[in-house]
C-alpha cells in the first residue's frame, strides 16, 4: 500500500527505502512506473526486492544518477539495464553476494557516465569480475573495494587504465607489497587512499605511495599496526597538502611523530589519532593547523589540559572534538576549548571523572553545539545539563547514560529549550516518570534509550510513549514488556516506531584496559 501511494508522486526525485523489508518487486514496480523522474534511489537492505524489481526501476527511470543496492539479493541479471542508464554516476553494490566473476563475465554493456562504484563486501568478486564491471567506465573517479579482493599486481593493473581515478578505498583488504607498488606506479594522480585495518601495510609500502602520489589529500591508515615513525616522516614530507588523516590505533607510532604532522601538514581539516601515544607537545604542533575542523583524541592518555589550551588558542574553526576516556583532561581544558572554539558542534567527554558542571557551563556558551556525549561522568549533575539546555538550543543528540546525579530537574529545561533534540540516552540516570514525560513532549524526538531509570514505572512509561508522536526507535528493558498493554505497542509500531528490548541486568562499567571503574547506585526499579 505504501509503495502504491509513493507511486502517485509523479515528480519525486529522491527515494530512500533503506531497510524497508516488506517492500517487494511488485511495490517497487509500481514506483518505477509512477515515478519516472527519480534521480536518487536507495534500496539498501530491501531483502524482498530481486533482479526483477531492480530491473524495472532501471528500465523505467532513465534519469537515475545514484543507485544504492547494498545487501539486496540481486545477481548480474539486473546489471545490463543499470549499465545502460545514461546519467548514472554512483552505483553501490555493497554486500551483493549474488554478484560474482562468472556472472559479470557475461556483461556486454558499459556505463561511460559512472563516477563511483562501491563493491565492498562482495566476497565472490576478484579482479577478473571487477574488470568486467568497470569495462568502458571512462569517467570513473572513485572505487570502494573494502573487505574485497586481495590487493595484488593483477588488481592494480586492472585499474591502471582509469586515468581519472582519484579515490580508492581498500579497507580490510589483504594487501601485498607488489600490489601497493603497482598502485604507486599508476598514471592516475590519487587524492584519497584508505587502508583501514589493512594489516599487511608496511612503512616501505606507505612511503613509496606517498612519494608517488604527492597530491594526496585524504589518507586513512586506521589500525595499520605495522606503521611506525618512518611512515609518518615520509608521508608528511611528501604529502603536505593533506586535509584528512585518520590513524586510530597505530600502536607503533611514537610521540615525536605527531609533532611532524603539525609542522608539515598545515592544511589539515580532519585528524583522528584515537588510541595513540600523542602528548601535549604533539597537540601544540597540531594546533598550528588553523583549518582543523575535526579532532579525535579518544583514549589518548598522554594529553592533559595544557595540550587542549594550545588547541583552543590555535584551532578556532574546530567543530568536532572527541575526548572519550581522556583521563588527564579536566574542566580547565574544556574551558579553554569552549573559549577558543566557539563554533563547536560536537564534543565527546564520556567516562571522565574529572569533568564537572563547570565544563558544561563553559560549553553552554557554544551556541552551535549539536551533539553532546557525557556518559559515565559521575561529577556532572542537573545544574550543568540545565545550563547546556538554555545555552545550546541547537542540541540534537544527547548521551547522559550513567550520569547518576542528573534527575528530573534537568529534564524540564531540556523540554523547554531543546526543541531540536532528536536522540537521547537516559539510561541509569535518576530520572522518574515526571522527568521522562517532560522530555517526550519534545516534538522532534525520534530515538530514546531508557534502561534502568531509577524512578520509572509502567504507567509513567506508557504515558511518555503515547505523548511522543515522532518516536521511531525506543530501547527498553525486557522487564517492561509484560507490564505494558499490548495495544500501546501496536499503536506505536503502526506509527513507525521500532522497539529494541534488552535483558541486561544493572551492571557496573568495567573497562577492559584498566581505566577507572565507574560505579552506579543500584535502584530498586532496576
Buried (B, 14 or more C-beta within 10 A) or exposed (E): EEBEEBBEBEEBBEBEBEBBEEBBBBBBBBBBEBBEEBBBBBBBBBBBBBBBBBBBBBBBBBBBBBBBBBBBBBBBBBBBBBBBBEEBBBBBBBBBBBBBBEBBEEBEEBBEBBBBBBBBBBEBBBBBBBBBBBBEBBBBBBBBBBBBBBBBBBBBBBBBBBEBBBBBBBBBBBBBBEBBBBBBEBEBBBBBBBBBBBBBBBBBBBBBBBBBBEEBBBBBBBBBBBBBBBBBBBBBBBBEBBBBBBBBBBEBBEBBBBBBBBEBBBBBBBBBBBBBBBBBBBBBBBBBBEBBBBBBBBBBBBBBBBBBBBBBBBBBBBBBBBBBBBBBBBBBBBBBBBBBBBEBBBBBBBBBBBBBBBBBBBBBBBEBBBBBBBBBBBBBBBBBBBBBBBBBBBBBBBBBBBBBBBBBBBBBBBBBBBBBBBBBBBBBBBBBBBBBBBBBBBEEBBBBBBBBBBBBBBEBBBBBBEBBEBBBBBBBBEBBEEEBEEEBBEEBEEEEBEBEEBEEEBEEBEEEEEBBEBEBEBBEBB
